[in-house]
């Protein structure tokens, strides 16, 4: 997906960073924009998460989020991830996320990372000539015009692999 808002945002960020990183230093996400509820570091053999997901998602209305902010977090390997997020996340979405993650852990899954609502926009490698703090300050100066999306598509998939479960949430 190369939606107009993303193209505009990419231009804004690229224009804010060239003096430090050089144009083209950000590896921009090319399609498959998504929100990860839980990155499973380990899943026990034979555990089927589909019934649990179905129980939580059946009848759950599509969350509507207003994205209005960009930020950066560091990666374990160095560098950073430039992301899009929402300042005001509906409590129902946060509760759903928490319950799904708790049930995954009860089923023996290992989740090492905390949930952070974000859509990855681009990655800055550790070879960049900028510290994480400086990158955060530069990206924080970018104003994002707020836009609203209903999150209707849910996919449970292997990392960079096949889809195991999918459903569509209905917009109210």
Secondary structure, 3 states (H helix, E strand, C coil): CCCHHHHHHHHHHHHHHCCCCCCCCEEECCCCCCCCCCCCCECCCCCCCHHHHHHHHCCCCCEEEEECEEEEEECCCCCEEEEEECCCCCHHHHHHHHHHHHHHHHCCCECCCCCCCCEEEEEECCCCCCCHHHHHHHHHCCCCCCEEEEECEEEEECCCCCEEEEEECCCC
